[in-house]
Amino acid sequence: MYDAHAYLHSCICQFEQRIAMLEFKQCELKAENQRLKDQLQAQLKDHLDNQLKEKLNNYLADLKHTTPPNITYKIQELHVNELKGTLNIGLTSTATTEELHGMIDKLKTNQGHTTENMFFSQDSESP
C-alpha cells in the first residue's frame, strides 16, 4: 500500500507539472494570438489606406482631364442713352434685405431711369 500511495503522489505531481506547463503555453499562445491580431489589423489598415489613396489619386487624375462643358452667356440687349455713374451687374450690395427692397422699389418708381426686362421677386421666381 505504501508503494501505491507513493505512485499516486508521483502521478499527481506529474499532472500538476503538466497542468502548469499547459497553462504557461496557453498564456504564450494568447500573447501570440494578440500580437498576430494587432499585426493583421495594422496591415489591413495600411492596405485600406493605400487603396483609398489610390482611388483618390485616380479620381483627381480624372478630374484634371475633365474639360468643362461649353459655357453660353445669354445677355439681354442693353440700350444706353446716356452713360454716367456706375454700372453694377449682379447684386453686390452689402445692404440688408429691407434696404435692397427699398432700392428696388425706388428703381421701379423712379421716372428718370428706364428699366427694361427687370424681374424682381422675393422668392427668386421670374413672372
Secondary structure by P-SEA (a helix, b strand, c coil): caaaaaaaaaaaaaaaaaaaaaaaaaaaaaaaaaaaaaaaaaaaaaaaaaaaaaaaaaaaaaaaaccccbbbbbbcbbbbccccccccccccccccaaaaaaaaaaaaacccccccccccccccccc
